[in-house]
Amino acid sequence: QVQLVESGGGMVQAGGSLRLSCAASGRTFGLYKMFWYRQAPGKEREFVAFITWSIGSLYYADSVKGRFTISGDSAKNTVWLQMNNLKPEDTAIYYCAAAEAPGRDKYWGQGTQVTVSS
């Protein structure tokens, strides 16, 4: 099993920045990809970004491209999401997820709330 704990959420004004952290523990040696997702009130959970441990590839949703940056340290089993130029539509619960292989169920954290006021 893998446990994921997010931190760093909070309330910020539009245009501001936040940095989310996700620490993985447990059986982390098999993890190959780490993700950030978010879920806004009344909406489905949506993909935000991922990073692969082995080759460091990054990928972002179009809605955050150019504003958010995902990074990670596989030795520390930690991934970060730097969020700049935040907009009210970025308000959501942000979840960290981890995968051991393509197509397998992901492990999920408990989420951290991000609120952006206009």
C-alpha positions as a Markdown table, in Angstrom:
| # | Residue | x | y | z |
|---|---|---|---|---|
| 1 | Gln | 0.0 | 0.0 | 0.0 |
| 2 | Val | 1.0 | 3.6 | -0.6 |
| 3 | Gln | -0.1 | 6.5 | 1.5 |
| 4 | Leu | -0.2 | 10.1 | 0.1 |
| 5 | Val | -0.5 | 13.2 | 2.2 |
| 6 | Glu | -1.1 | 16.6 | 0.5 |
| 7 | Ser | -0.3 | 20.0 | 2.1 |
| 8 | Gly | 0.0 | 23.6 | 1.1 |
| 9 | Gly | -3.6 | 24.5 | 0.2 |
| 10 | Gly | -5.2 | 27.7 | 1.4 |
| 11 | Met | -6.9 | 30.9 | 0.3 |
| 12 | Val | -5.4 | 33.4 | -2.0 |
| 13 | Gln | -6.4 | 36.3 | -4.1 |
| 14 | Ala | -6.6 | 36.1 | -7.9 |
| 15 | Gly | -3.1 | 36.5 | -9.4 |
| 16 | Gly | -1.5 | 35.0 | -6.3 |
| 17 | Ser | 0.5 | 31.8 | -5.9 |
| 18 | Leu | 0.5 | 28.6 | -3.8 |
| 19 | Arg | 2.7 | 25.6 | -3.7 |
| 20 | Leu | 1.2 | 22.2 | -2.9 |
| 21 | Ser | 3.2 | 19.3 | -1.6 |
| 22 | Cys | 2.5 | 15.6 | -1.7 |
| 23 | Ala | 4.5 | 13.1 | 0.4 |
| 24 | Ala | 4.3 | 9.4 | -0.4 |
| 25 | Ser | 5.1 | 6.6 | 2.1 |
| 26 | Gly | 4.7 | 2.9 | 2.3 |
| 27 | Arg | 5.5 | 0.7 | -0.7 |
| 28 | Thr | 6.8 | 3.5 | -2.9 |
| 29 | Phe | 9.5 | 1.6 | -4.7 |
| 30 | Gly | 7.1 | 0.5 | -7.4 |
| 31 | Leu | 5.7 | 4.0 | -8.2 |
| 32 | Tyr | 6.3 | 5.2 | -11.8 |
| 33 | Lys | 4.1 | 8.2 | -12.2 |
| 34 | Met | 2.7 | 10.9 | -9.8 |
| 35 | Phe | -0.3 | 13.1 | -10.6 |
| 36 | Trp | -2.3 | 16.1 | -9.5 |
| 37 | Tyr | -6.0 | 16.2 | -10.0 |
| 38 | Arg | -8.6 | 18.6 | -8.8 |
| 39 | Gln | -12.4 | 18.7 | -8.2 |
| 40 | Ala | -14.4 | 21.9 | -8.1 |
| 41 | Pro | -17.8 | 22.1 | -6.4 |
| 42 | Gly | -20.4 | 20.4 | -8.5 |
| 43 | Lys | -17.9 | 19.2 | -11.0 |
| 44 | Glu | -16.1 | 15.9 | -11.8 |
| 45 | Arg | -12.6 | 15.4 | -10.8 |
| 46 | Glu | -10.2 | 16.5 | -13.6 |
| 47 | Phe | -6.6 | 15.9 | -14.4 |
| 48 | Val | -4.1 | 18.7 | -13.7 |
| 49 | Ala | -0.6 | 17.4 | -14.3 |
| 50 | Phe | 1.7 | 14.4 | -14.0 |
| 51 | Ile | 5.4 | 13.6 | -13.7 |
| 52 | Thr | 7.1 | 10.3 | -14.4 |
| 53 | Trp | 9.9 | 9.3 | -12.1 |
| 54 | Ser | 12.0 | 7.3 | -14.5 |
| 55 | Ile | 12.4 | 9.9 | -17.3 |
| 56 | Gly | 11.0 | 13.0 | -15.7 |
| 57 | Ser | 8.4 | 13.7 | -18.4 |
| 58 | Leu | 5.8 | 16.3 | -17.5 |
| 59 | Tyr | 2.3 | 16.9 | -18.9 |
| 60 | Tyr | -0.3 | 19.5 | -18.1 |
| 61 | Ala | -3.9 | 20.1 | -18.7 |
| 62 | Asp | -4.5 | 23.0 | -21.1 |
| 63 | Ser | -6.3 | 25.0 | -18.4 |
| 64 | Val | -3.1 | 25.2 | -16.3 |
| 65 | Lys | -0.3 | 25.1 | -18.9 |
| 66 | Gly | 2.0 | 28.1 | -18.4 |
| 67 | Arg | 0.8 | 28.8 | -14.9 |
| 68 | Phe | 1.4 | 25.6 | -13.0 |
| 69 | Thr | 4.6 | 23.6 | -12.6 |
| 70 | Ile | 4.9 | 20.1 | -11.4 |
| 71 | Ser | 8.2 | 18.8 | -10.0 |
| 72 | Gly | 9.3 | 16.0 | -7.8 |
| 73 | Asp | 12.1 | 14.2 | -6.0 |
| 74 | Ser | 11.8 | 10.5 | -6.4 |
| 75 | Ala | 14.4 | 9.9 | -3.6 |
| 76 | Lys | 12.2 | 11.8 | -1.2 |
| 77 | Asn | 9.0 | 10.4 | -2.7 |
| 78 | Thr | 7.7 | 13.9 | -2.8 |
| 79 | Val | 6.0 | 15.9 | -5.6 |
| 80 | Trp | 5.1 | 19.5 | -5.7 |
| 81 | Leu | 2.7 | 21.7 | -7.7 |
| 82 | Gln | 3.7 | 25.3 | -8.0 |
| 83 | Met | 0.6 | 27.4 | -8.9 |
| 84 | Asn | 1.1 | 30.9 | -10.2 |
| 85 | Asn | -1.3 | 33.5 | -11.5 |
| 86 | Leu | -4.2 | 31.7 | -9.8 |
| 87 | Lys | -7.7 | 32.4 | -11.1 |
| 88 | Pro | -11.1 | 31.9 | -9.3 |
| 89 | Glu | -11.8 | 29.0 | -11.6 |
| 90 | Asp | -8.8 | 27.2 | -10.0 |
| 91 | Thr | -10.8 | 26.9 | -6.8 |
| 92 | Ala | -11.0 | 23.2 | -6.0 |
| 93 | Ile | -9.9 | 20.4 | -3.8 |
| 94 | Tyr | -6.5 | 19.3 | -5.2 |
| 95 | Tyr | -5.6 | 15.6 | -5.0 |
| 96 | Cys | -2.3 | 13.9 | -5.3 |
| 97 | Ala | -2.3 | 10.4 | -6.9 |
| 98 | Ala | 0.3 | 7.8 | -7.7 |
| 99 | Ala | 0.4 | 4.9 | -10.1 |
| 100 | Glu | 2.6 | 1.7 | -10.2 |
| 101 | Ala | 1.9 | 0.8 | -13.8 |
| 102 | Pro | -0.3 | 2.0 | -16.7 |
| 103 | Gly | -3.9 | 0.9 | -16.4 |
| 104 | Arg | -3.7 | 0.0 | -12.7 |
| 105 | Asp | -5.7 | 1.7 | -10.0 |
| 106 | Lys | -4.1 | 4.8 | -8.6 |
| 107 | Tyr | -3.5 | 5.6 | -5.0 |
| 108 | Trp | -5.1 | 8.8 | -3.8 |
| 109 | Gly | -4.5 | 11.4 | -1.1 |
| 110 | Gln | -7.1 | 13.0 | 1.0 |
| 111 | Gly | -7.0 | 16.3 | -0.9 |
| 112 | Thr | -6.2 | 19.9 | 0.1 |
| 113 | Gln | -8.5 | 22.8 | -0.5 |
| 114 | Val | -7.4 | 25.7 | -2.7 |
| 115 | Thr | -9.7 | 28.8 | -2.8 |
| 116 | Val | -9.0 | 31.7 | -5.1 |
| 117 | Ser | -11.0 | 34.9 | -4.5 |
| 118 | Ser | -11.6 | 37.5 | -7.1 |
